[in-house]
Amino acid sequence: MNPSPRSPLVALFTGLLLPGLGQIYCGEVARGAVFLLSFALLLPSAAWLAVHGPRALLSPVMVVGVLASLVLYLYAVLVAYRSARRLRQDFAPSAWNHGTVYLALFLFGHAFMLAPLASYANRQLVQTFKVPSASMMPSILPGDRFFADKRVGHPGGVKLRRGAIVVFLYPNDRTTMFVKRIVGLPGDRIEIDGTSIKANGVELRQEEVRDLGAPSLNRLLAQHQAFRESLDGVSYTVLWRKDADRKRLSLTVPSGQVFVLGDNRDAALDSRDFGVLPLADVTAVARQVWFSFDREDGVRLRRTGKLLD
């Protein structure tokens, strides 16, 4: 075929559309395939390593994976641009150097590689959530973004336990996700009387907490009492409003259900309101805060890396 110089701008554009497509436009099929496959596998691989490695490294591994994916994407675009500049005068196109082929590769790459692998990582391994409400204070603050382990209910996946903070479908609106703490598993006897909670006859409440670790949180103590609770080796702090009226509750958690509570007990919509929760509706276990921001405090660097389990 007659020479057909490569346009650096077209190489740049095709590379932005799909990692590796710019290389294929420049006739570098093998390099383009390597860029596409590497980009498609990088984030799912990081997610797999994150959930199978030490808990404290989940957030760093995921952040590094995202940054590495971005760097690889931009590098592939840059390499395609440079290749096109080199081939401005000396490129003899093959039969597959055609717009129709590029479109087919773009559709195939997104539909059968990038989208399925990204969906697998998001649905089966790790998902990020943002918390808008105060129902889990002081464990989780409004504006926290955290990574959650999505392997709940999968073979070899994470097992639910008392004290775990879980993400689940809100029973009264299944388009909404809630985050609360599991207090009761199937067969457990739960008793609530005032600020006293018992699981199978064991009192959860321990000593009163008078310092929540930050001035913005300590201001809550003017209207709240804070107590340390312990449940199956998990220790956490809960808030109760002073002088609030509360109903007594006593129940046995049915088979296939869990009982969940918010840590900010008088500001949480939880199993005291909507009842026990089907295990099948629990979709993830909260693991680690990776970023936190609100208008009052700005970026809360001290929250970065906070473990939630």
TORLO-58414 format. One record per atom (N, C-alpha, C, O): x, y, z; residue in three letters. Coordinates in steps of 0.2 Angstrom, whole numbers, plus 5000, padded with zeros to 4 digits. Each point is the difference from the previous one (the first is absolute). Layout:
# TORLO-58414
XYZALA
...
//
This chain:
# TORLO-58414
500449945000MET
499650065000MET
500450065000MET
500650005002MET
499250064996ASN
500350065000ASN
500250025007ASN
499649995004ASN
500950054997PRO
500250035006PRO
499450045003PRO
499750044996PRO
500249965010SER
499450045003SER
500350025007SER
499949975005SER
500450094995PRO
500350035006PRO
499549995006PRO
499450014999PRO
500949985007ARG
499650005006ARG
499950075003ARG
500550035001ARG
498949985001SER
499950075003SER
500149995008SER
499749965003SER
500850085000PRO
500050005007PRO
499450025004PRO
499949975005PRO
499750074992LEU
499450025004LEU
499549944999LEU
499649995005LEU
500349974990VAL
499649944999VAL
500349955005VAL
499649975004VAL
501050024997ALA
500349955004ALA
499850025007ALA
499949965004ALA
500250114998LEU
499850025006LEU
499349995002LEU
499849975005LEU
499750044990PHE
499349995001PHE
499849935001PHE
499749985005PHE
500649984991THR
499849925000THR
500349975007THR
499749965003THR
500950074999GLY
500349975006GLY
499650025006GLY
500049975005GLY
499750094995LEU
499650035005LEU
499349965001LEU
499749985005LEU
500149994989LEU
499449964999LEU
500049945004LEU
499649975003LEU
501050004995LEU
500249935003LEU
500749995000LEU
500450004995LEU
499949985011PRO
500749995001PRO
500249944995PRO
499749954999PRO
500850074997GLY
500349954995GLY
499750024993GLY
500349974995GLY
499150065004LEU
499850014994LEU
500450054996LEU
500049994993LEU
500350065010GLY
500550044996GLY
500649964997GLY
500250024995GLY
500049935009GLN
500649964997GLN
499749964994GLN
500450004995GLN
499049985006ILE
499849964994ILE
499950044994ILE
500149984994ILE
499750085007TYR
499950054994TYR
500750014997TYR
500050024994TYR
500549985010CYS
500750014998CYS
500349934997CYS
500650004999CYS
499049955001GLY
500349944997GLY
500349955005GLY
500349954999GLY
499750075008GLU
500449975005GLU
499549955004GLU
499850025005GLU
500049934992VAL
499449965002VAL
500249965007VAL
499650015004VAL
501049964996ALA
500249975006ALA
500150055006ALA
499749985005ALA
500650084994ARG
500050045005ARG
499350035002ARG
499950015006ARG
499750004990GLY
499350025001GLY
499749955005GLY
499650025004GLY
500449924994ALA
499749945004ALA
500350005007ALA
499649995004ALA
501050024996VAL
500350005007VAL
499850065004VAL
499849995006VAL
500150064991PHE
499850065004PHE
499249995002PHE
499950015006PHE
499749964990LEU
499349995001LEU
499949955006LEU
499750015004LEU
500749934995LEU
499949955005LEU
500350025007LEU
499749995005LEU
500950054995SER
500250025006SER
499650055004SER
499949995006SER
499850054990PHE
499550055003PHE
499449975003PHE
499850015005PHE
499949944991ALA
499449975002ALA
500149955006ALA
499650005004ALA
501049984997LEU
500149955006LEU
500350045006LEU
500049975005LEU
500350094994LEU
500350035005LEU
499650015006LEU
500249985006LEU
499250054994LEU
499650025005LEU
499749945003LEU
500049995007LEU
499749964990PRO
499849945003PRO
500549965004PRO
499949975005PRO
500750034992SER
500649975003SER
500150035007SER
500149975005SER
499950104995ALA
500150045006ALA
499549985005ALA
500150005006ALA
499250004992ALA
499549985004ALA
500049935003ALA
499950005006ALA
500449964990TRP
500049935003TRP
500650005005TRP
499949975006TRP
500650064993LEU
500650005005LEU
499850045006LEU
500149985006LEU
499550074993ALA
499750045006ALA
499649965005ALA
500150015006ALA
499549954991VAL
499549965005VAL
500349945003VAL
499849975004VAL
500850014992HIS
500349945003HIS
500650015004HIS
500349965003HIS
499950114997GLY
500650025004GLY
499950025007GLY
499449995002GLY
501050045002PRO
499950035006PRO
499550055000PRO
500050044995PRO
499649965010ARG
499450055000ARG
500250075000ARG
499750044996ARG
500949985007ALA
500250075000ALA
500350024993ALA
500050064999ALA
500149894997LEU
500350024993LEU
499450004995LEU
500250024994LEU
499249975008LEU
499550004995LEU
499950074996LEU
500150004994LEU
499950055010SER
499950074997SER
500650024996SER
500050024994SER
500749975009PRO
500550024996PRO
500149964993PRO
500250034995PRO
499649905005VAL
500149964994VAL
499550034995VAL
500250004994VAL
499250015008MET
499550034995MET
500250074998MET
499950014994MET
500350035010VAL
500250074997VAL
500649994995VAL
500050034995VAL
500549935007VAL
500649994995VAL
499749974994VAL
500250024995VAL
499349935005GLY
499849974994GLY
499650054996GLY
500150004994GLY
499550055009VAL
499750054996VAL
500550054997VAL
499950014994VAL
500650015010LEU
500550044997LEU
500449974994LEU
500250034995LEU
500049905006ALA
500449974995ALA
499649994994ALA
500250004994ALA
499149995006SER
499650004995SER
500050064996SER
500050004994SER
499950065009LEU
500050064997LEU
500750024997LEU
500050024994LEU
500549965009VAL
500750014997VAL
500149964994VAL
500250024995VAL
499649915005LEU
500049964994LEU
499650034994LEU
500250004995LEU
499250025007TYR
499650034995TYR
500350064996TYR
500050004994TYR
500250055010LEU
500450054998LEU
500649994996LEU
500150034995LEU
500349925007TYR
500649984997TYR
499849974993TYR
500450014995TYR
499149955005ALA
499849974993ALA
499850054995ALA
500249994994ALA
499550065009VAL
499850064995VAL
500650034998VAL
500050024994VAL
500550005010LEU
500650034998LEU
500449964995LEU
500350034995LEU
499849905006VAL
500349964996VAL
499750004993VAL
500450004995VAL
498950005005ALA
499750004993ALA
500150074997ALA
500150004994ALA
499950055009TYR
500150074997TYR
500750004997TYR
500150024995TYR
500449955009ARG
500750014998ARG
500149954994ARG
500450024995ARG
499349925005SER
500049964994SER
499850034994SER
500249994994SER
499250045006ALA
499750044995ALA
500450054997ALA
500150014994ALA
500350035010ARG
500450054998ARG
500649974996ARG
500250034995ARG
500049915007ARG
500649974997ARG
499849974993ARG
500449994995ARG
498949995004LEU
499849974994LEU
499650054996LEU
499649984996LEU
500550085004ARG
499750054996ARG
500149994993ARG
499550014996ARG
501149975002GLN
500149994993GLN
500149934998GLN
499949994994GLN
500249975010ASP
500349934998ASP
499549945003ASP
500249965004ASP
499250054995PHE
499549945002PHE
499649984994PHE
499650034997PHE
500549905002ALA
499649974995ALA
499449965004ALA
500149955003ALA
499350074997PRO
499449975003PRO
499949934998PRO
500049984994PRO
499849985011SER
499749934998SER
499350004999SER
499750065001SER
500049894997ALA
499350004998ALA
499650015006ALA
499450034999ALA
500849965007TRP
499650015006TRP
500150075003TRP
499750025005TRP
500750024992ASN
500150075002ASN
499450044997ASN
500150044995ASN
499349955008HIS
499450034997HIS
499650025006HIS
500049975005HIS
499650094994GLY
499650025005GLY
499549955003GLY
499850005006GLY
499949964989THR
499549955003THR
500449955004THR
499649985005THR
501050004994VAL
500349965005VAL
500250035006VAL
499949975006VAL
500350094994TYR
500150045006TYR
499350005005TYR
500149995006TYR
499450034990LEU
499350005004LEU
499949935003LEU
499750005006LEU
500449954990ALA
499849935003ALA
500549985006ALA
499749975005ALA
500950054994LEU
500549995006LEU
499850045006LEU
500049985006LEU
499850084993PHE
499750045005PHE
499449975004PHE
500050005006PHE
499549984990LEU
499449975003LEU
500249935004LEU
499849995005LEU
500649974991PHE
500249945003PHE
500450015007PHE
499949975005PHE
500650084995GLY
500450015006GLY
499650025006GLY
500149985005GLY
499450064993HIS
499650035006HIS
499549955002HIS
499949995006HIS
499849974989ALA
499449965002ALA
500249935003ALA
499749975004ALA
500950014993PHE
500249935002PHE
500750005005PHE
500249945002PHE
500150114999MET
500650005004MET
499950055006MET
500049985006MET
500050094992LEU
500050055006LEU
499449995004LEU
500150005006LEU
499350004991ALA
499450005004ALA
499949945004ALA
499950015006ALA
500249934991PRO
499949945005PRO
500550005005PRO
499849985006PRO
500950034993LEU
500550005005LEU
499850055006LEU
500149995005LEU
499850074993ALA
499850055004ALA
499449985005ALA
500050025006ALA
499549964990SER
499449975004SER
500249955005SER
499749995005SER
500749964993TYR
500249955004TYR
500350025006TYR
499949985006TYR
500650074993ALA
500350035006ALA
499650045005ALA
500049995006ALA
499550044991ASN
499550045004ASN
499549965003ASN
499850025006ASN
500049934991ARG
499449965003ARG
500349945004ARG
499649985005ARG
501049994994GLN
500249945003GLN
500650025005GLN
500149955004GLN
500250104995LEU
500650015004LEU
500050065005LEU
499950005006LEU
500150064991VAL
500150065004VAL
499550064997VAL
500050014994VAL
499750025010GLN
499650064998GLN
500150065005GLN
500149995006GLN
499850074991THR
500150065005THR
499350035001THR
499650004996THR
500350025010PHE
499450035002PHE
500250075003PHE
500550015004PHE
499050044996LYS
500050065003LYS
499550005005LYS
499449994999LYS
500750045007VAL
499550005006VAL
499750075000VAL
500450045002VAL
499049974997PRO
499750075001PRO
499750015007PRO
499950065001PRO
500049895003SER
499650015006SER
500449995006SER
500649985000SER
499150045006ALA
500450005006ALA
499849945004ALA
500249995006ALA
499549964991SER
499749945004SER
500549955003SER
499949965004SER
500850054993MET
500549955002MET
500550045004MET
500649975001MET
499350095001MET
500550045004MET
500149975007MET
499549975002MET
501150025001PRO
500650034997PRO
500449964996PRO
500650014998PRO
499249935001SER
500449954996SER
500150024993SER
500550004997SER
498950025000ILE
500050034993ILE
499750075000ILE
499550015002ILE
500950044995LEU
499750065000LEU
499750024993LEU
500249974995LEU
499350085005PRO
499850034994PRO
500650024996PRO
500450045002PRO
499649944991GLY
500550024996GLY
500649954999GLY
500450014996GLY
499649945008ASP
500549945000ASP
499849974993ASP
499549984999ASP
501150004998ARG
499949954994ARG
500449945002ARG
500650015002ARG
499149934998PHE
500449945002PHE
499949954995PHE
499649994996PHE
500949965004PHE
500049944996PHE
499649955004PHE
500149995006PHE
499549974990ALA
499749945003ALA
500149944997ALA
500150004993ALA
500049945010ASP
500149944997ASP
499449974998ASP
499549995004ASP
500449994989LYS
499449984997LYS
500049925000LYS
499549984997LYS
500949995006ARG
500049925000ARG
499549975004ARG
500049945001ARG
499550105002VAL
499549975005VAL
499649954996VAL
499750024994VAL
500249925008GLY
499649954997GLY
500349964994GLY
499649964998GLY
501050065001HIS
500349964994HIS
500449955003HIS
500350005006HIS
499849944990PRO
500549955003PRO
500650025002PRO
500450044996PRO
499949955010GLY
500650025002GLY
500050075002GLY
500650035001GLY
498950004999GLY
499950085001GLY
500050015008GLY
500149965004GLY
499850104997VAL
500050035007VAL
499449975004VAL
499450004997VAL
500649985009LYS
499549985004LYS
499850055005LYS
500450045003LYS
498949974997LEU
499750055005LEU
500149985007LEU
499949945002LEU
500350115002ARG
500049995007ARG
499750065004ARG
499950054997ARG
500049945009ARG
499850055005ARG
500550055000ARG
500649995001ARG
499250084999GLY
500450055000GLY
500350034994GLY
500250054999GLY
499649914995ALA
500350034994ALA
499550054997ALA
499450005001ALA
500950054996ILE
499650054997ILE
499949984993ILE
500449994996ILE
498950015002VAL
499849974994VAL
499650054995VAL
499750055003VAL
500449944991VAL
499650044995VAL
499449954998VAL
500149954998VAL
499350085001PHE
499449964999PHE
499550044996PHE
500050065000PHE
499549904997LEU
499550044996LEU
499550025006LEU
499849955004LEU
500050114996TYR
499550025004TYR
499349974999TYR
499850014994TYR
499949955010PRO
499449974999PRO
499450044997PRO
499649974996PRO
500350095006ASN
499550044998ASN
500150044993ASN
499650034998ASN
501049965000ASP
500250034993ASP
500649974998ASP
500650025002ASP
499349934994ARG
500649964998ARG
500450034995ARG
500549974997ARG
499450095001THR
500550044996THR
500550045004THR
500550034998THR
499449965009THR
500450045005THR
500549955004THR
499749955002THR
500950074999MET
500449965004MET
500150035007MET
500150065000MET
499949905005PHE
500150025007PHE
500749975002PHE
500249954998PHE
500050085007VAL
500649975004VAL
499950005007VAL
499850055003VAL
500249895001LYS
499949995007LYS
500449955002LYS
500449974997LYS
499650025010ARG
500449955003ARG
499649945002ARG
499450005003ARG
500849944996ILE
499749945002ILE
500049985007ILE
500650005003ILE
498950005001VAL
500049995007VAL
499749925001VAL
500249975005VAL
499450014991GLY
499749935001GLY
500049964994GLY
499850024994GLY
500449925006LEU
500049954995LEU
499449955001LEU
499750015005LEU
500249954990PRO
499449965001PRO
500049965006PRO
500549975002PRO
499050035002GLY
499949965006GLY
500250045006GLY
499949985006GLY
500450084993ASP
500250045006ASP
499450035004ASP
499550024996ASP
500549995010ARG
499550035004ARG
500350075001ARG
500550015003ARG
499150044995ILE
500250075001ILE
499550045004ILE
499449995000ILE
500950045005GLU
499550045005GLU
500350075001GLU
500650015001GLU
499050044998ILE
500150075000ILE
499650035006ILE
499450004999ILE
500950045005ASP
499750035006ASP
500350065001ASP
500650005004ASP
499250064994GLY
500350065001GLY
500750004996GLY
500049994994GLY
500550035009THR
500749994997THR
500349935001THR
500650004998THR
499149965004SER
500249935002SER
499849954994SER
499550004998SER
501049974999ILE
499949954995ILE
500349945002ILE
500649995002ILE
499049954997LYS
500349945002LYS
499949954994LYS
499550004997LYS
501149965002ALA
499949954994ALA
500149935004ALA
500649995002ALA
498949974997ASN
500149945004ASN
500150005007ASN
500449965003ASN
499350095000GLY
500150025007GLY
500650035002GLY
500150015006GLY
500450014990VAL
500650035001VAL
499950084999VAL
499950024994VAL
500350025011GLU
499950074999GLU
500650024996GLU
500649995001GLU
499250064994LEU
500550024995LEU
500450065003LEU
500650014998LEU
499050035006ARG
500350075002ARG
500649995005ARG
499949965004ARG
500650084995GLN
500650005004GLN
500050065004GLN
499550035002GLN
501150004998GLU
500150075003GLU
499750064996GLU
500049994994GLU
499950065010GLU
499850064996GLU
500650044997GLU
500649995003GLU
499350034991VAL
500650044997VAL
499950075000VAL
499550034999VAL
501050015003ARG
500050075001ARG
500450044995ARG
500150065001ARG
500349904995ASP
500450044995ASP
499949964993ASP
500249945000ASP
499550094995LEU
499949964994LEU
500650014995LEU
500049984994LEU
500550065008GLY
500650004996GLY
500150064995GLY
500550014997GLY
499050035003ALA
500050064996ALA
499550055002ALA
499549995003ALA
500750084997PRO
499650055003PRO
499350004996PRO
499550015004PRO
500449984990SER
499450004997SER
499549945002SER
499450015001SER
500949945001LEU
499749945003LEU
499850015007LEU
499549995003LEU
501050045001ASN
499950015007ASN
499450055001ASN
499750005006ASN
500150044989ARG
499550055001ARG
499349965001ARG
499550035002ARG
500549914995LEU
499449965001LEU
499849985007LEU
499549985001LEU
501050025003LEU
499949985007LEU
499650045004LEU
499849995006LEU
500150074991ALA
499650055004ALA
499249975000ALA
499750025005ALA
500149954990GLN
499449974999GLN
499949935000GLN
499549975000GLN
501149995000HIS
500049935000HIS
500549975005HIS
500450035003HIS
499449914999GLN
500549965004GLN
500349954995GLN
499749974995GLN
501050025006ALA
500349954996ALA
500249945004ALA
500350015006ALA
499649934992PHE
500249945003PHE
500449954996PHE
499950004994PHE
500649975009ARG
500449954996ARG
499649935001ARG
499749985005ARG
500249994989GLU
499749935000GLU
500549954997GLU
500450024996GLU
499549925006SER
500449954998SER
499549944998SER
499649985003SER
500649994991LEU
499649954997LEU
500449954996LEU
500350024995LEU
499849925008ASP
500449954997ASP
500750024998ASP
500249994995ASP
500150055010GLY
500750024999GLY
500050074996GLY
500650024999GLY
498950004998VAL
500050074997VAL
499850055005VAL
499549995003VAL
500950064997SER
499850065005SER
499950064996SER
500450024995SER
499150025007TYR
499850064996TYR
499650055005TYR
499849985005TYR
500250084993THR
499650055004THR
499350024997THR
500050004994THR
499550005010VAL
499450024998VAL
499750065004VAL
500350025005VAL
499350024992LEU
499750065002LEU
499249995002LEU
499749974996LEU
500150065010TRP
499350005002TRP
499950075002TRP
500350035003TRP
499150004994ARG
499850065002ARG
499850005007ARG
499749955003ARG
500550115001LYS
499850005007LYS
499250015001LYS
499750044996LYS
500049935008ASP
499350015002ASP
499549984994ASP
499550035000ASP
500749934996ALA
499649984994ALA
499549945002ALA
500249965004ALA
499250044994ASP
499549955001ASP
500149944996ASP
500150014993ASP
500049935009ARG
500149944996ARG
499549955002ARG
499849995006ARG
500149974989LYS
499549945001LYS
500549945002LYS
500549994997LYS
499249965007ARG
500349945002ARG
499949954994ARG
499550014997ARG
501049955002LEU
499949954995LEU
500449945002LEU
500549995003LEU
499149954995SER
500349945001SER
499849954995SER
499449994998SER
501149984998LEU
499849954995LEU
500549954999LEU
500650015002LEU
499349944994THR
500549954998THR
500050004992THR
499550004997THR
501150015001VAL
500150014993VAL
499949944996VAL
500249955002VAL
499350054993PRO
499849944997PRO
500649974995PRO
500550044999PRO
499449904999SER
500549974995SER
500050044994SER
499550034997SER
501149985000GLY
500150044994GLY
500050075001GLY
499950044995GLY
500149995011GLN
499950075001GLN
500650035005GLN
500349965003GLN
499850104997VAL
500450035004VAL
499750065003VAL
499550034997VAL
500749995009PHE
499850065004PHE
500550064999PHE
500649985003PHE
499350084995VAL
500550054999VAL
499850065004VAL
499450025000VAL
501150025002LEU
499950065003LEU
500550054998LEU
500649984998LEU
499250085002GLY
500550064999GLY
500450015006GLY
499750005005GLY
500950034994ASP
500450015006ASP
499750075004ASP
500150015006ASP
499650034990ASN
499750065002ASN
499349985002ASN
499550024996ASN
500449955010ARG
499449965001ARG
499350044999ARG
499549974998ARG
500550095004ASP
499450045000ASP
499950044993ASP
499550045000ASP
501049954996ALA
499950044993ALA
500149954995ALA
500150024994ALA
499749925007ALA
500149944995ALA
499349974998ALA
499649995005ALA
500350004989LEU
499549964998LEU
500249934999LEU
500449984995LEU
499449975009ASP
500349935000ASP
499549955002ASP
499450014999ASP
500849935003SER
499649955001SER
499550015006SER
499549975000SER
500650085004ARG
499450025004ARG
499450034997ARG
499550015002ARG
500750024992ASP
499450034996ASP
499849954994ASP
499449994999ASP
501049984997PHE
499849964994PHE
500149935002PHE
499849964995PHE
500450025011GLY
500049935001GLY
500649964998GLY
500550044998GLY
499549905003VAL
500649964998VAL
500150004993VAL
499650024996VAL
501149975002LEU
500250014993LEU
500249934997LEU
500349965003LEU
499450024991PRO
500249944997PRO
500850004998PRO
500250054998PRO
500149895004LEU
500750004998LEU
500150014993LEU
500650024998LEU
499049964998ALA
500150014992ALA
500050074998ALA
500350014995ALA
499550045009ASP
500050074999ASP
500650035002ASP
500150064998ASP
500349915006VAL
500750025002VAL
500549994994VAL
500149954998VAL
500150114999THR
500449994994THR
500850015001THR
500449984996THR
499850055010ALA
500750025001ALA
500150015007ALA
499650015004ALA
501149984998VAL
500250025007VAL
500550064999VAL
500549994996VAL
499450065008ALA
500450065000ALA
500749985002ALA
500049975005ALA
500550064992ARG
500749985002ARG
500450065002ARG
500350005005ARG
499850054991GLN
500550055001GLN
499850074997GLN
499850004994GLN
500250055009VAL
499950074998VAL
500650024995VAL
500649995002VAL
499350034992TRP
500550024996TRP
500150084999TRP
500550034998TRP
498950005003PHE
500050085000PHE
499450025004PHE
499549975001PHE
500650095002SER
499450035004SER
500050084999SER
500650035000SER
498849994999PHE
500050084999PHE
499350025002PHE
499549974999PHE
500550095004ASP
499350035001ASP
500250085000ASP
500650025001ASP
498850024999ARG
500150074999ARG
500350035006ARG
500450054999ARG
499549935007GLU
500250035006GLU
500849985001GLU
500350055002GLU
499949894997ASP
500649985002ASP
500550004994ASP
500649995000ASP
499150014994GLY
500449994994GLY
500249934999GLY
499749955002GLY
500950044995VAL
500349934999VAL
500349985007VAL
500450035003VAL
499349914999ARG
500249975007ARG
500549954999ARG
499949944999ARG
500750085001LEU
500649964998LEU
500049945006LEU
500349954998LEU
499650075008ARG
500049955005ARG
499649944999ARG
500149955003ARG
499450064993ARG
499549944999ARG
500349954995ARG
499849954999ARG
500650084997THR
500349964994THR
500349935003THR
500550015004THR
499349944993GLY
500349935003GLY
499749975006GLY
500249955002GLY
499250095001LYS
499749975006LYS
499749934998LYS
499650004995LYS
500549955009LEU
499749944999LEU
499350005003LEU
499950035006LEU
499749944991LEU
499350005003LEU
499749935002LEU
499549995001LEU
501049965000ASP
499849935002ASP
500549985005ASP
500049945003ASP
//
